[in-house]
Amino acid sequence: MPDSGPIKARARELGFDLVGVAPAGPTPEAAFYPEWLRRGFHGRMAYLEGRRGEMRGDSRTLMPSARSVICVGLVYNTPEPYSTEFEPDLEGWVSRYAWGEDYHGVLGERLRSLADWIRSRYGLDVRCKVCVDTSPLLERAYASRAGLGWIGRNTCLIDERLGSWYFLGEILTSLDLPPDDPAPFRCGTCRRCIDACPTDALVEIGEGPSHALDSRRCISYWTIELRGPIPEEHRESVGQHLFGCDICQDVCPWNSPRRAAVTDDPAFGPSHARPRLSEAAGLSEEEFDERYAGTPIERSRYTGFLRNVAVAMGNSADPGFRPALQRLARSEYAVVREHARWALGRIAAAVGADDAV
């Protein structure tokens, strides 16, 4: 059995903050995944079910010759205020992971370099498959088995030294490497993430994991993954979030600013942290594509982004946003028009309430 020490050392040389090895077989979390789907917790994310859903139970469905999963973590946190300290004023909030470049490219390039190094050291006949997020793989489950952290009640992977602000990536390999010990669960009795979630998206299960994420109640799902209207009864809960939500990580004690690791990697700098809402509302589709090309924000698409901007403006109750919302209410896109009209109604109701005082 080859020693994994040189691989871990090379991974750290490439800039990865965490690295460990898990067996390639199924994980305990895979047993609960079909139940998570059955409950509809994936919302409309059809790519999580069907054949691609079935493949997530065992990494060997991706690469039959896999014997080990090399798991890595890359910190993206920067020393900027958390969303819980954000005073929105005329700005919207973008989830921390999306402030800089698209992590798929950053991690993918480094993982491919690591895979090339593995083949050069251990033999060109060694098979390696690089995975970053988009592959049908239960990443957090394998990373937990590899000792990179435990899956907390907020369903994020938490490392006791670094916190949870890190991206995950994997290399499936035909090398039979010694596995690392899984990380112990260290949330204790803490429920800060559950109590802080404004939409009660962290659901108590009672079997398998203690809690699971119901995407249908999650701000990140509504502002990133959902195509079409955000349910009207939930729009107020979105607040000023334009893309994603960090609340359940912001309040985690393991992520306290005194404890959580930070990076100085310019790829993850806060270039797009707090867009000005009036400017964002005025972007043409071409300007949106140009500004957010190569960033995670692309995933919301132009219409989803303007939808989110309209909701944030409505939740601000600032009458100064009326001209921008009136323009959005004439958009060629129905979903944008609907949310702009809703926002105008919110502002009208707030102004009327103020006048009545």
PyMOL commands that set and color helices and strands:
alter all, ss='L'
color gray80, all
select helices_A, chain A and resi 5-13+28-31+33-38+46-48+50-55+59-61+83-85+96-98+103-122+139-145+192-196+215-217+219-225+232-238+247-250+253-255+266-268+277-281+285-292+296-316+319-328+334-356
alter helices_A, ss='H'
color red, helices_A
select strands_A, chain A and resi 18-23+68-75+93-94+128-131+150-151+157-158+166-173+202-204+211-213+241-243
alter strands_A, ss='S'
color yellow, strands_A
deselect
rebuild
show_as cartoon
